[in-house]
Amino acid sequence: MIKFSPTLTLQYDTAFSPFTAAEFDQGLQWAKASGFDGVEVCISNYNGVDIPALKAKLDALQLGCSTLSTGQARTLEKIALLSDPVSVERTQQRFYQHIDAAAVLGSKVTMGLLRGLGVPEHQEAQKKLLAEQMKPIVEYADKKGVTIIFEGINRYETALLCSAAEAAEFVRVYLGNPDCVGVLWDVFHANIEDPSMEAAIEVIGDKLKHVHFADSNRWFPGYGHIDFDGVYKMLKARGYSEYCSFECNNLPSVEAVRTNAGPFVRHLRAL
């Protein structure tokens, strides 16, 4: 059965979380009341973060943790894997911390913009370099029994690995197809990069481990032109049973997201 999670931020406010960091506990209560199975937790760093306490809060509400959203650190700290040696080392160390946390929470770890932005004219060399920089992270994730989910991100945000096909090829070919690395497919990015939603799901195949929902304008589903009923039915038809997580801007309003989330999840479950 497909599971659902919203994005909630633990430390720093983000447009993807309908609750501020200070409202995190309130957000957990809302997620439970709205019928979600778990939450996607945005963690930038581990200063003062008590992972066992977080696990206890989730367990008390019978909520899982779908994945750890990791991208805030690139903006706040300017670190990435495609960067200078000091930044690379800091990014690798941060991912080790994410993996340690995920091992406790039973979650996956997202590899999004912390990989770096890349430049169009050196894609082949950068894919090889990124694979090399990821190697110790992948080895550590495998040792800890944690899955890294690699996200294809549209061309307006990064010059490297934008489509579903590119993300899947990177995992299978450049990383050597490790069991502990899958693909995070974001339908907002797919709407820009992929020839069709069905083709994207097909090319990712068994490496599909997480899905992000946001409409074509990155608003909450139903306020753009993506056919979410169709996407959900395609996922079900392929036997997908991981999380669909909402990573959309708080538009048309925070109130609309909070109000519409529960009914939208119930609607999809009934399809």
C-alpha beads as a LAMMPS data file, in Angstrom:
LAMMPS data file: protein, C-alpha beads

271 atoms
270 bonds

1 atom types
1 bond types

-500.0 500.0 xlo xhi
-500.0 500.0 ylo yhi
-500.0 500.0 zlo zhi

Masses

1 110.0

Atoms # bond

1 1 1 0.000 0.000 0.000
2 1 1 1.298 3.459 -0.899
3 1 1 2.051 5.627 2.128
4 1 1 1.849 9.407 2.489
5 1 1 3.892 12.038 4.323
6 1 1 4.025 15.842 4.487
7 1 1 7.249 17.797 4.831
8 1 1 7.850 19.204 8.314
9 1 1 10.900 21.238 9.244
10 1 1 12.676 20.661 12.532
11 1 1 15.129 23.596 12.688
12 1 1 14.728 26.344 10.098
13 1 1 11.546 27.503 8.418
14 1 1 10.992 26.474 4.808
15 1 1 8.314 27.111 2.199
16 1 1 7.852 23.331 1.897
17 1 1 6.612 22.917 5.467
18 1 1 3.080 24.086 6.378
19 1 1 4.288 24.508 9.956
20 1 1 7.254 26.514 11.191
21 1 1 10.103 24.865 13.052
22 1 1 8.673 26.249 16.303
23 1 1 5.371 24.533 15.424
24 1 1 6.946 21.140 14.704
25 1 1 5.004 19.291 17.414
26 1 1 1.792 20.899 16.215
27 1 1 2.686 19.750 12.719
28 1 1 3.044 16.183 13.929
29 1 1 -0.415 16.313 15.495
30 1 1 -1.823 17.699 12.232
31 1 1 -0.111 14.975 10.198
32 1 1 -1.668 12.304 12.371
33 1 1 -5.114 13.890 12.300
34 1 1 -4.909 14.336 8.513
35 1 1 -4.334 10.636 7.943
36 1 1 -0.666 10.669 6.983
37 1 1 1.439 7.571 7.605
38 1 1 4.619 9.461 8.422
39 1 1 6.482 12.706 7.924
40 1 1 9.400 13.824 5.788
41 1 1 11.636 15.653 8.237
42 1 1 13.812 18.540 7.096
43 1 1 17.076 18.579 9.093
44 1 1 19.920 20.899 8.148
45 1 1 22.452 20.026 10.860
46 1 1 22.538 18.113 14.127
47 1 1 23.372 20.906 16.547
48 1 1 21.076 20.280 19.497
49 1 1 18.986 17.709 17.628
50 1 1 17.894 14.758 19.772
51 1 1 17.132 11.946 17.319
52 1 1 15.964 9.397 19.947
53 1 1 13.537 12.031 21.269
54 1 1 12.267 12.652 17.743
55 1 1 11.803 8.916 17.255
56 1 1 9.835 8.769 20.516
57 1 1 7.517 11.571 19.353
58 1 1 6.873 9.797 16.068
59 1 1 6.314 6.460 17.766
60 1 1 3.859 7.989 20.232
61 1 1 1.716 9.107 17.282
62 1 1 2.347 5.929 15.283
63 1 1 3.986 7.956 12.530
64 1 1 6.950 6.863 10.472
65 1 1 9.714 8.982 8.963
66 1 1 9.703 8.677 5.178
67 1 1 13.005 10.424 4.474
68 1 1 15.306 13.118 5.783
69 1 1 15.245 16.229 3.606
70 1 1 18.834 17.488 3.516
71 1 1 19.035 20.399 1.091
72 1 1 18.831 23.337 3.500
73 1 1 22.526 23.022 4.330
74 1 1 23.541 23.922 0.770
75 1 1 21.802 27.283 1.066
76 1 1 22.644 27.988 4.700
77 1 1 26.229 26.714 4.759
78 1 1 27.187 26.739 1.052
79 1 1 28.355 23.110 1.152
80 1 1 28.038 20.529 -1.623
81 1 1 29.770 17.479 -3.055
82 1 1 30.720 19.280 -6.270
83 1 1 32.762 21.963 -4.575
84 1 1 36.125 22.653 -2.964
85 1 1 37.766 19.908 -0.861
86 1 1 36.783 21.453 2.483
87 1 1 33.134 21.718 1.410
88 1 1 33.184 18.157 0.076
89 1 1 34.502 16.849 3.385
90 1 1 31.885 18.775 5.360
91 1 1 29.122 17.489 3.075
92 1 1 30.267 13.885 3.400
93 1 1 30.427 14.209 7.173
94 1 1 26.923 15.693 7.198
95 1 1 25.597 12.747 5.207
96 1 1 27.173 10.350 7.687
97 1 1 25.177 12.157 10.381
98 1 1 22.009 11.949 8.283
99 1 1 22.586 8.234 7.788
100 1 1 23.119 7.684 11.517
101 1 1 19.850 9.532 12.196
102 1 1 18.015 7.591 9.494
103 1 1 19.189 4.308 10.997
104 1 1 17.438 5.285 14.239
105 1 1 14.333 6.694 12.561
106 1 1 13.941 3.894 10.024
107 1 1 13.956 6.415 7.203
108 1 1 15.684 7.091 3.918
109 1 1 18.050 10.026 3.225
110 1 1 17.523 12.408 0.303
111 1 1 20.391 13.361 -1.999
112 1 1 19.155 16.508 -3.714
113 1 1 20.908 19.825 -4.194
114 1 1 23.621 18.942 -1.669
115 1 1 25.246 17.130 -4.564
116 1 1 26.037 20.504 -6.156
117 1 1 24.683 22.399 -9.148
118 1 1 27.163 21.494 -11.888
119 1 1 27.820 23.300 -15.150
120 1 1 26.409 22.284 -18.559
121 1 1 29.719 22.030 -20.440
122 1 1 31.347 19.472 -18.107
123 1 1 28.544 17.038 -17.346
124 1 1 30.357 13.776 -18.047
125 1 1 33.365 14.681 -15.920
126 1 1 31.125 15.976 -13.149
127 1 1 29.004 12.820 -13.066
128 1 1 32.179 10.767 -12.636
129 1 1 33.445 13.140 -9.947
130 1 1 30.107 13.123 -8.128
131 1 1 30.070 9.331 -8.140
132 1 1 33.551 9.363 -6.608
133 1 1 32.534 11.892 -3.937
134 1 1 29.450 9.814 -3.134
135 1 1 31.361 6.539 -2.833
136 1 1 32.142 6.799 0.913
137 1 1 28.565 7.967 1.596
138 1 1 27.144 4.979 -0.270
139 1 1 29.477 2.591 1.542
140 1 1 28.451 4.053 4.901
141 1 1 24.748 3.857 4.026
142 1 1 25.139 0.229 3.002
143 1 1 26.921 -0.564 6.261
144 1 1 24.111 1.084 8.269
145 1 1 21.267 -0.458 6.264
146 1 1 19.994 2.952 5.095
147 1 1 18.749 3.856 1.610
148 1 1 19.931 7.029 -0.130
149 1 1 17.377 8.413 -2.589
150 1 1 18.873 10.396 -5.462
151 1 1 16.635 13.120 -6.899
152 1 1 16.468 14.380 -10.452
153 1 1 16.069 18.172 -10.269
154 1 1 14.942 20.412 -13.122
155 1 1 17.299 22.400 -15.356
156 1 1 16.362 25.753 -13.794
157 1 1 17.778 24.670 -10.422
158 1 1 20.746 22.543 -11.494
159 1 1 22.671 21.778 -14.666
160 1 1 23.311 18.165 -13.750
161 1 1 21.078 15.066 -13.658
162 1 1 17.711 16.675 -14.252
163 1 1 15.418 13.992 -15.674
164 1 1 14.205 10.653 -14.376
165 1 1 16.257 8.859 -17.023
166 1 1 19.421 10.745 -16.046
167 1 1 18.920 10.084 -12.336
168 1 1 18.265 6.399 -12.939
169 1 1 21.290 6.077 -15.239
170 1 1 23.514 7.780 -12.681
171 1 1 22.457 5.327 -9.986
172 1 1 22.707 2.249 -12.192
173 1 1 25.790 3.091 -14.235
174 1 1 27.925 5.715 -12.505
175 1 1 27.295 4.473 -8.951
176 1 1 27.334 0.821 -9.987
177 1 1 23.692 0.090 -9.081
178 1 1 24.121 -0.348 -5.306
179 1 1 21.178 -1.830 -3.430
180 1 1 21.258 1.026 -0.916
181 1 1 20.671 3.794 -3.490
182 1 1 17.361 4.462 -5.209
183 1 1 15.680 7.312 -7.070
184 1 1 13.451 10.031 -5.662
185 1 1 11.018 11.025 -8.397
186 1 1 9.512 14.510 -8.005
187 1 1 6.501 15.112 -10.251
188 1 1 7.107 18.894 -10.266
189 1 1 10.555 18.363 -11.788
190 1 1 9.179 15.575 -13.998
191 1 1 6.588 17.951 -15.441
192 1 1 9.504 20.027 -16.748
193 1 1 12.022 17.340 -17.680
194 1 1 10.306 14.048 -18.507
195 1 1 8.501 13.258 -21.781
196 1 1 5.639 11.697 -19.830
197 1 1 4.874 10.614 -16.296
198 1 1 4.398 7.034 -17.435
199 1 1 7.738 7.008 -19.246
200 1 1 9.472 8.405 -16.156
201 1 1 8.030 5.718 -13.882
202 1 1 8.979 3.069 -16.431
203 1 1 12.596 4.184 -16.845
204 1 1 13.192 4.353 -13.083
205 1 1 11.694 0.907 -12.618
206 1 1 12.699 -0.934 -9.472
207 1 1 14.961 1.914 -8.353
208 1 1 11.897 4.070 -7.537
209 1 1 12.015 4.457 -3.757
210 1 1 10.280 7.785 -3.022
211 1 1 7.922 10.229 -4.764
212 1 1 7.450 13.960 -4.228
213 1 1 4.080 15.536 -4.954
214 1 1 3.781 19.192 -6.003
215 1 1 1.728 20.573 -8.854
216 1 1 3.081 22.072 -12.082
217 1 1 3.414 25.512 -10.432
218 1 1 4.797 23.908 -7.236
219 1 1 1.568 24.714 -5.438
220 1 1 -0.373 22.094 -3.510
221 1 1 -1.809 19.370 -5.797
222 1 1 -4.981 20.458 -7.535
223 1 1 -3.895 24.036 -8.226
224 1 1 -1.894 23.306 -11.391
225 1 1 -2.341 20.943 -14.330
226 1 1 -0.717 17.659 -13.236
227 1 1 -3.095 14.681 -13.281
228 1 1 -2.411 13.284 -9.811
229 1 1 -5.161 10.689 -10.083
230 1 1 -3.442 9.343 -13.187
231 1 1 0.017 9.424 -11.583
232 1 1 -1.240 7.639 -8.481
233 1 1 -2.965 4.935 -10.552
234 1 1 0.243 4.390 -12.536
235 1 1 2.238 4.010 -9.317
236 1 1 -0.318 1.533 -7.953
237 1 1 -0.279 -0.429 -11.199
238 1 1 3.495 -0.876 -10.889
239 1 1 3.151 -2.142 -7.334
240 1 1 4.779 0.913 -5.783
241 1 1 4.461 0.725 -1.992
242 1 1 6.825 3.417 -0.700
243 1 1 5.952 6.999 0.307
244 1 1 4.421 9.810 -1.701
245 1 1 5.526 12.918 0.151
246 1 1 4.231 16.455 -0.293
247 1 1 7.054 18.870 -1.115
248 1 1 5.109 21.829 -2.410
249 1 1 5.163 25.513 -1.601
250 1 1 2.565 26.733 0.877
251 1 1 0.403 27.987 -1.944
252 1 1 -2.264 29.126 -2.474
253 1 1 -1.901 29.530 1.310
254 1 1 -0.714 27.707 4.402
255 1 1 -4.335 27.378 5.448
256 1 1 -5.274 25.773 2.129
257 1 1 -2.471 23.219 2.454
258 1 1 -3.433 22.352 6.019
259 1 1 -7.123 22.078 5.102
260 1 1 -6.791 20.207 1.812
261 1 1 -4.091 17.685 2.712
262 1 1 -6.282 15.213 4.558
263 1 1 -9.104 15.135 1.985
264 1 1 -6.573 14.834 -0.864
265 1 1 -4.895 11.830 0.766
266 1 1 -8.271 10.182 1.387
267 1 1 -9.262 10.825 -2.217
268 1 1 -6.156 9.091 -3.557
269 1 1 -6.501 6.146 -1.189
270 1 1 -10.012 5.564 -2.542
271 1 1 -8.876 5.310 -6.184

Bonds

1 1 1 2
2 1 2 3
3 1 3 4
4 1 4 5
5 1 5 6
6 1 6 7
7 1 7 8
8 1 8 9
9 1 9 10
10 1 10 11
11 1 11 12
12 1 12 13
13 1 13 14
14 1 14 15
15 1 15 16
16 1 16 17
17 1 17 18
18 1 18 19
19 1 19 20
20 1 20 21
21 1 21 22
22 1 22 23
23 1 23 24
24 1 24 25
25 1 25 26
26 1 26 27
27 1 27 28
28 1 28 29
29 1 29 30
30 1 30 31
31 1 31 32
32 1 32 33
33 1 33 34
34 1 34 35
35 1 35 36
36 1 36 37
37 1 37 38
38 1 38 39
39 1 39 40
40 1 40 41
41 1 41 42
42 1 42 43
43 1 43 44
44 1 44 45
45 1 45 46
46 1 46 47
47 1 47 48
48 1 48 49
49 1 49 50
50 1 50 51
51 1 51 52
52 1 52 53
53 1 53 54
54 1 54 55
55 1 55 56
56 1 56 57
57 1 57 58
58 1 58 59
59 1 59 60
60 1 60 61
61 1 61 62
62 1 62 63
63 1 63 64
64 1 64 65
65 1 65 66
66 1 66 67
67 1 67 68
68 1 68 69
69 1 69 70
70 1 70 71
71 1 71 72
72 1 72 73
73 1 73 74
74 1 74 75
75 1 75 76
76 1 76 77
77 1 77 78
78 1 78 79
79 1 79 80
80 1 80 81
81 1 81 82
82 1 82 83
83 1 83 84
84 1 84 85
85 1 85 86
86 1 86 87
87 1 87 88
88 1 88 89
89 1 89 90
90 1 90 91
91 1 91 92
92 1 92 93
93 1 93 94
94 1 94 95
95 1 95 96
96 1 96 97
97 1 97 98
98 1 98 99
99 1 99 100
100 1 100 101
101 1 101 102
102 1 102 103
103 1 103 104
104 1 104 105
105 1 105 106
106 1 106 107
107 1 107 108
108 1 108 109
109 1 109 110
110 1 110 111
111 1 111 112
112 1 112 113
113 1 113 114
114 1 114 115
115 1 115 116
116 1 116 117
117 1 117 118
118 1 118 119
119 1 119 120
120 1 120 121
121 1 121 122
122 1 122 123
123 1 123 124
124 1 124 125
125 1 125 126
126 1 126 127
127 1 127 128
128 1 128 129
129 1 129 130
130 1 130 131
131 1 131 132
132 1 132 133
133 1 133 134
134 1 134 135
135 1 135 136
136 1 136 137
137 1 137 138
138 1 138 139
139 1 139 140
140 1 140 141
141 1 141 142
142 1 142 143
143 1 143 144
144 1 144 145
145 1 145 146
146 1 146 147
147 1 147 148
148 1 148 149
149 1 149 150
150 1 150 151
151 1 151 152
152 1 152 153
153 1 153 154
154 1 154 155
155 1 155 156
156 1 156 157
157 1 157 158
158 1 158 159
159 1 159 160
160 1 160 161
161 1 161 162
162 1 162 163
163 1 163 164
164 1 164 165
165 1 165 166
166 1 166 167
167 1 167 168
168 1 168 169
169 1 169 170
170 1 170 171
171 1 171 172
172 1 172 173
173 1 173 174
174 1 174 175
175 1 175 176
176 1 176 177
177 1 177 178
178 1 178 179
179 1 179 180
180 1 180 181
181 1 181 182
182 1 182 183
183 1 183 184
184 1 184 185
185 1 185 186
186 1 186 187
187 1 187 188
188 1 188 189
189 1 189 190
190 1 190 191
191 1 191 192
192 1 192 193
193 1 193 194
194 1 194 195
195 1 195 196
196 1 196 197
197 1 197 198
198 1 198 199
199 1 199 200
200 1 200 201
201 1 201 202
202 1 202 203
203 1 203 204
204 1 204 205
205 1 205 206
206 1 206 207
207 1 207 208
208 1 208 209
209 1 209 210
210 1 210 211
211 1 211 212
212 1 212 213
213 1 213 214
214 1 214 215
215 1 215 216
216 1 216 217
217 1 217 218
218 1 218 219
219 1 219 220
220 1 220 221
221 1 221 222
222 1 222 223
223 1 223 224
224 1 224 225
225 1 225 226
226 1 226 227
227 1 227 228
228 1 228 229
229 1 229 230
230 1 230 231
231 1 231 232
232 1 232 233
233 1 233 234
234 1 234 235
235 1 235 236
236 1 236 237
237 1 237 238
238 1 238 239
239 1 239 240
240 1 240 241
241 1 241 242
242 1 242 243
243 1 243 244
244 1 244 245
245 1 245 246
246 1 246 247
247 1 247 248
248 1 248 249
249 1 249 250
250 1 250 251
251 1 251 252
252 1 252 253
253 1 253 254
254 1 254 255
255 1 255 256
256 1 256 257
257 1 257 258
258 1 258 259
259 1 259 260
260 1 260 261
261 1 261 262
262 1 262 263
263 1 263 264
264 1 264 265
265 1 265 266
266 1 266 267
267 1 267 268
268 1 268 269
269 1 269 270
270 1 270 271
